[in-house]
Amino acid sequence: MIDAAVTKSREEKNDMEESTRINSGRLWNSLMEMAKIGQTKIGGVRRLALTDIDQQARDLLHQWCNLENLLFRSDAIGNCFYRRQGSDSSLPPLVIGSHLDSQPTGGKYDGVYGVLAGLEVIRTLNERNIITKHPIDLVVWTNEEGSRFVPVMMGSGVFTGAIPLPYALNQTDNNGISVGSALSQLGYNINNDNIISRDIFGYLEIHIEQ
């Protein structure tokens, strides 16, 4: 009797693991498709923050998120949030993500892996019709690498309140272009009053340094 109960418990555990297993091939294909944007001759990527190349990467992610029926929001520093609603919309979200901008000669996975892994979690939940209690926000932080604008981790810094928004918007690159100007050129409304709540359930960033 005890052995039968243990066997059933193991079978239920295996069924649960299988039902929530991601599609690793799809994740890999997404990584390779994204790596084409800003690809270098030696196999890396060059996607400096708030350039046309960076925006192309954001646009591709936006297309993929639209297919998953995610709610899009952005803030005044250009951080992008894609929400999958939970069963209780009053609860704070689980935030998953990272960044799409790269080092000047960066690798294919630094930053972008955290974003696309989060997208793959959402895709898997949608395929399995699994409803989470908390909402899930997929986030893309602006200028996390700091390769074009200083300081580094700018988008997440503004979000958490560690970096004042006016200070961040006034920072310039080597050509004298400010963050605020770059955001405006790409169509982001730096004067928007869309306040993204800092009240979150948890934060997960899967990261590979390259």
Secondary structure, DSSP 8 states (H G I E B T S, - for coil): -HHHHHHHHHHHHHHHHHHT---HHHHHHHHHHHHTTTB-TTS-B---TTSHHHHHHHHHHHHHHHHTT-EEEE-TT--EEEEE--S-TTS--EEEEEE----TTB-SSTTHHHHHHHHHHHHHHHHTT---SS-EEEEEESSSS-SSSSSSSHHHHHHHTSS-HHHHHT-B-TTS-BHHHHHHHTT--TT---------SEEE------
